[in-house]
């Protein structure tokens, strides 16, 4: 909308103000605000405020007070001392008039803020500002500051104030400390303001001491708020002149607990101070609070809270009790007196309030936080070097036992129909609270390991006998939480055997009676968590695996069960080698009967492959591998066939409906091409899981000087590898547009790179090399391919060296040609970054391969490409380029001819690199890039004799250096420092300082 014209009369201004506070469109309000702000900032602003403050309308008066604040903030430096005194006297009078004529409270508060703003700029004129205002309130008119000499002390005057005047004085005292507190107390500009604020302390004490006993007009409520604001300020100011007098108000404030209308404000005050400034209270204060908590009054509030945590007073009392507990946790822990023990009993009892977690019981989580702190305190004391009998420990242990029992009861799942009524936040909160309990139990385990495990085993067996399913699940959950703590110890194994030798497996398989789904979920998870136990006690392993396989087909339990199967089989692989064929048959049965969840199937394949890997006889191992591999091969062949012959699609056949997993109604059923792709992807992911499962878990010695075996000596293994390679090539050829196909194939290759012993996925290096170099630029996920090639090069370096240069010589031109095909280095960040990293890895170990590259123009392109990347904005390829130059600059080789070639290259490229580097350090780089860019600078200075000349040439070339901010002297100082440091660590700091100088002061916190 068009800008509004400036009003020319007071009436027009008032209409605009009323319109501002009326219902209008956002655009209209913005336009009005712009006009009114222009008026406030104008020379007529003072007169405008004076005229508007006399209006009977509250909104207009409020705007007048706001205008006063704006003018003081903008123009206080232009006011003379006399003008400032006159303004002060006027504002006080306007405040008194507004108070007397029934003006709304929000206007009174804003006028108090205007007075505080005046104090901030002119505190020297009325250092005793509160006493001045109280005096004016008492006599009913505004007087000059000099008249204060005739006034009585504040403690004598406040008794004369009625409740309305008292309320105004307290509002001013609150605004005073809050607004002054927002200024920097360490700044010379405001130092005296803060000193003078503290000088009003005794007047504040007199005012609040009276105000805390005045219940009319809300004086007591605002007194508590004011007291809290001054305590908050005292915490920052840390001056005894302030804190000591304030402490005298704790007693009167504590008396407000017993006044029903003041309880909320009082509890909020004490809770806040206990949580954030607990040292403010003295031992006597804490003793008084302890007595209060032990009273009948406290017992009533405590019972209210236990009955209903939504009771506002009860909840406030509970949070107050917890804040006290946190503040005195160490004293409570070591105290054995009856009062302390009763208080701890109550804190334990807060874990047993009525209602389910989070949705109905709001006090459990904060109470759990207290007890977690208590446990940490006990642990620290128990394992410290303190001497003594720790007579308090039995008391603490008993409380913790009760904490465990109450927590165990609280984390039990509600009935399904109750849980279904909860909203998402309540469900998430319930799950988070269970995790918090698990964390606390792990801490308690440090104190009572076997005892705690035995305790939950007993609860589990008792609950199992009575078929109390929620209690059984709770016990399983708590035992699962302790799995990371339980060690290989006969004591723990005996306790766990009590569970796994019980009707536990029959229970989970629903052999006797139906049980809740969540109990089965937690039970299956418990098996996975204690997989190392099953490795030591293989007699229970078949039951566990049978149970898990039985649950694989369940839509809810399938995923977790398959994960547990994978974990268990991987951990116990050496025990299960004789069952490999049975596992494969079991997998075949499941596949033929239903379409498994794809992730569950991948986990099962991984589990079987783990067992196959542990078979010691190579022929048996290969035979088992081939049996499992055939399922994947058949899926791939079916996908390729469907792609070529869409008419064979039959969605009633599970072999085809496997491709529908990502489809859901009411979406249209995907066509044959999409189904074929999904079948192929599932097969490839299963193949990747096989590759990971076959990874050796043992370390083997590698003979680096041995001749590299270019192909497996076992012909059967060679045929298997060839078949896998052809399968992957066929999938990529058929579904080449799919980036996921390429990425999954890369994952399969990676699984073999880490292996040192022959295996189906440890392909000959020549085969892998040829796979990479045949990939055109149009291949999707080419950046992932380059990253995988980096991993391949790393695996070559870990193996025999004989044929490494040959493979690198084939990879290098493919990489650089790929980079050369990019329209711009930043058009594909992943390709640029991984391409540079790959060449860097080759340069670092085999520089001869790089400098023998044909045609030579490729190498020249690459060097210039990295410089272009360094001048770019993308951090990842830029970091890779910086690393490359760091390595190249300091590259050393034993071959004199090659070293001479490197030196010649550096002589040619050095000035170009120095130019690029200094353009970055001279202001073009982001702050976060400076440390990375400092590395090649340090290498340049430390290893290149001509470094100073190259840097100097760029620094003082106005056409090359990007910044006009840095002076000639600053550049000279930078160069001298860098050269003197010779690559030392302080170079990074010098670079940062110079970069700031080049950016200018406005960029101190720039990126």
Helices and strands as residue ranges (DSSP letters): H 10-20, H 26-41, H 45-52, H 58-75, G 76-78, H 81-100, H 105-122, H 129-139, G 145-150, H 154-157, G 158-160, H 163-181, H 191-198, H 201-211, G 216-218, H 219-237, H 240-247, H 249-255, G 256-258, G 260-262, H 263-276, G 278-280, H 283-293, H 296-307, H 312-327, H 329-334, H 338-349, G 350-352, H 364-382, H 393-410, H 416-421, H 424-445, H 449-466, H 469-481, H 490-500, H 504-508, H 517-529, H 531-536, G 538-540, H 541-551, H 557-571, G 573-575, G 577-579, H 580-593, H 598-613, H 618-644, G 646-648, H 654-657, G 658-660, H 672-693, H 715-734, H 739-753, H 765-773, H 782-798, H 804-821, G 825-827, H 829-845, H 847-851, H 856-870, H 875-889, H 896-919, I 920-924, G 927-929, H 930-943, H 947-955, H 968-981, H 987-999, G 1001-1003
